[in-house]
Amino acid sequence: MRCVNRYIVIGNRLTSCIGLLLFLTVIFIGCDREEQQELSETEQKGTYLEVWGTSSSEVPIRKDGKYSAYLMERTGVGIYSPVVLWDGGRGYAQRLNTRIASGQIPDLFQPWLGNEAALMKQGMLADLTDELPVYAPHIWEQIPDAIWEAVRSSDPTGRRRIYYIPSVHDYTYYGPVIRKDWLDRVGMEVPKSKEQYVEVLRAFRDQDANGNGDPHDEVPLSGREHGRWIDHLFGMYGVAMWEGFPAWHLYDGQLTYSAVTSNMKDALAFIRELYAEGLLDPDTFLNSASDWLELIHSDRMGSWFHINDNADIRMNRILNVNKEMELVPLGIPEVAGREGFIAITRINRPQWVVAAKDEQTTRAALKLLDWASNPANLADVIMGAEGVHYQQTAEGGVTFKTEPAKTETKFILPVYFSLSDALLSNELIRQSLRDEDQRKVSEWRDAIMIGNQPFGQIIAGDGIPSSIYEDYPEIRGMTLYREYMTKIVIGDWPLDKFDEFVQKWEQMGGREVTERARLWYSGLRSE
């Protein structure tokens, strides 16, 4: 039975990490009465898994390291991972696909850019259908049935088997933010409409918004290669976007690829105007992930779109440059005649797959992930390993390491999160913080997460299988969209070229892909 006392309200400030963990143990002791499957004799000796996933760390995870030992002590499973820098997903995907092609597939890894579909067809991924309820009951029970149905629909064999565990964020996970201290310096409020937003961006461009004495080094707004991470500019016009990728949503009552809608054309017209006026960074289509982050961390960017939960990382970095920094949620500025929103994909992505190696590997991977998804273990998961992710202070408090590049990545995190889970995780960490700046940043992050919630909308294409693009790699890769979108925005091509893009997209396979997408959607609704 699922634990009904999943959430707690922490009333008293705890004076140490140890006190916090004891407190949580008492709270949750009666919460989970389910027994884990007994370990076999081999499993009791411990299993080590090679794990690959999202990471910006320059530190490898070693079998004999502290983090691996920490996980081994709690789960009977240790992990190891080479340095695989994420680099916006591009570098990770290249290295992962090279490893897979060489026959050295990692045991447990995050697929990327839809490569899980090919791996399923080739029989390279473990079938988790029967093992999940036994070896990962917390994952199985927390994720809603409707989401599992969407996962089953991704099985390219049509047998409706489960080959991946999704990352599920049952709340508005992404959102735009704006620098409140910059607004204060230019004498303006958080904009509520498109027109107000444009005026704010002009003020950021023309005035000394960051207060460093140079009125011309500010970048009002910027994105990354291929026009990514400016999703709110599209969302203002009702375009479903996910991390800069057009998504599938209902337009005129039918499931449609958002890139080929009139909403997209209107959004491109607006973004084109911002670019021409210098309100959108001219390097937007050249910026790597590190270039874009440097603009934020160096106190030069006034507004951006990204993961709400990650706002604290950005703020901590900016504080090193500007102690007056303050960040607040922007939401979606209103556009007359359009219903704007932030796209919610509850199935954020296929988060974990297990290589089809042997029964021991599959069960060990599921036990490891289930430990991380058990509410009773939330404090352990969030805190990480002492000496790796945090240090006890002489006063009995905790200091967290704030340089992700120099710290082993906490790969094993819960796969299901509601807003309550996310806020509780923040509170668990905040209980142990002794640095006032870190506490303030943590509280601001909560305000950003809460403030962007009302603008979220679950898109109809949530969980759509990547197999709809089979035989159409150029559509999956969005090469045509990126070319036309970029050249229209920077002014190389007129806006009317958008109609040519739609026609070409349909001719190169868009019609067939749309038929597959709508067939999937109708089948999902009939379940």
Stockholm file with secondary structure:
# STOCKHOLM 1.0

chainA/1-527         MRCVNRYIVIGNRLTSCIGLLLFLTVIFIGCDREEQQELSETEQKGTYLEVWGTSSSEVPIRKDGKYSAYLMERTGVGIYSPVVLWDGGRGYAQRLNTRIASGQIPDLFQPWLGNEAALMKQGMLADLTDELPVYAPHIWEQIPDAIWEAVRSSDPTGRRRIYYIPSVHDYTYYGPVIRKDWLDRVGMEVPKSKEQYVEVLRAFRDQDANGNGDPHDEVPLSGREHGRWIDHLFGMYGVAMWEGFPAWHLYDGQLTYSAVTSNMKDALAFIRELYAEGLLDPDTFLNSASDWLELIHSDRMGSWFHINDNADIRMNRILNVNKEMELVPLGIPEVAGREGFIAITRINRPQWVVAAKDEQTTRAALKLLDWASNPANLADVIMGAEGVHYQQTAEGGVTFKTEPAKTETKFILPVYFSLSDALLSNELIRQSLRDEDQRKVSEWRDAIMIGNQPFGQIIAGDGIPSSIYEDYPEIRGMTLYREYMTKIVIGDWPLDKFDEFVQKWEQMGGREVTERARLWYSGLRSE
#=GR chainA/1-527 SS CCCSCCCCCCCSCCSSHHHHHHHHHHHHTTTCCCCCCCCCHHHHTCEEEEEECSCCCSSCBCTTSHHHHHHHHHHSEEEEBCCCCCGGGHHHHHHHHHHHHTTCCCSEECCCTTHHHHHHHTTCBCCCTTTHHHHCHHHHHHSCHHHHHHHHTTCTTSSCCCCCEEEEECSCCEEEEEEHHHHHHHTCCCCCBHHHHHHHHHHHHHSCTTCSSCTTCCEEECCBGGGBSCHHHHHTTTCCEETTEECEEEETTEEEEGGGSHHHHHHHHHHHHHHHTTCSCTTTTTCCHHHHHHHHHTTCEEEEEEEGGGHHHHHHHHHTTCTTCCEEECCCCBCTTCCCCEEECSEEEEEEEEBSSCHHHHHHHHHHHHHHHCGGGHHHHHHCCBTTTEEECTTSCEEECCCGGGSCCCCCCCSEECHHHHHHHHHHHHTTBCCHHHHHHHHHHHHHHHHTGGGEEECTTTTCCGGGGTTCHHHHHTHHHHHHHHHHHTTSSCTTHHHHHHHHHIIIIIHHHHHHHHHHHHHHHHC
#=GC SS_cons         CCCSCCCCCCCSCCSSHHHHHHHHHHHHTTTCCCCCCCCCHHHHTCEEEEEECSCCCSSCBCTTSHHHHHHHHHHSEEEEBCCCCCGGGHHHHHHHHHHHHTTCCCSEECCCTTHHHHHHHTTCBCCCTTTHHHHCHHHHHHSCHHHHHHHHTTCTTSSCCCCCEEEEECSCCEEEEEEHHHHHHHTCCCCCBHHHHHHHHHHHHHSCTTCSSCTTCCEEECCBGGGBSCHHHHHTTTCCEETTEECEEEETTEEEEGGGSHHHHHHHHHHHHHHHTTCSCTTTTTCCHHHHHHHHHTTCEEEEEEEGGGHHHHHHHHHTTCTTCCEEECCCCBCTTCCCCEEECSEEEEEEEEBSSCHHHHHHHHHHHHHHHCGGGHHHHHHCCBTTTEEECTTSCEEECCCGGGSCCCCCCCSEECHHHHHHHHHHHHTTBCCHHHHHHHHHHHHHHHHTGGGEEECTTTTCCGGGGTTCHHHHHTHHHHHHHHHHHTTSSCTTHHHHHHHHHIIIIIHHHHHHHHHHHHHHHHC
//
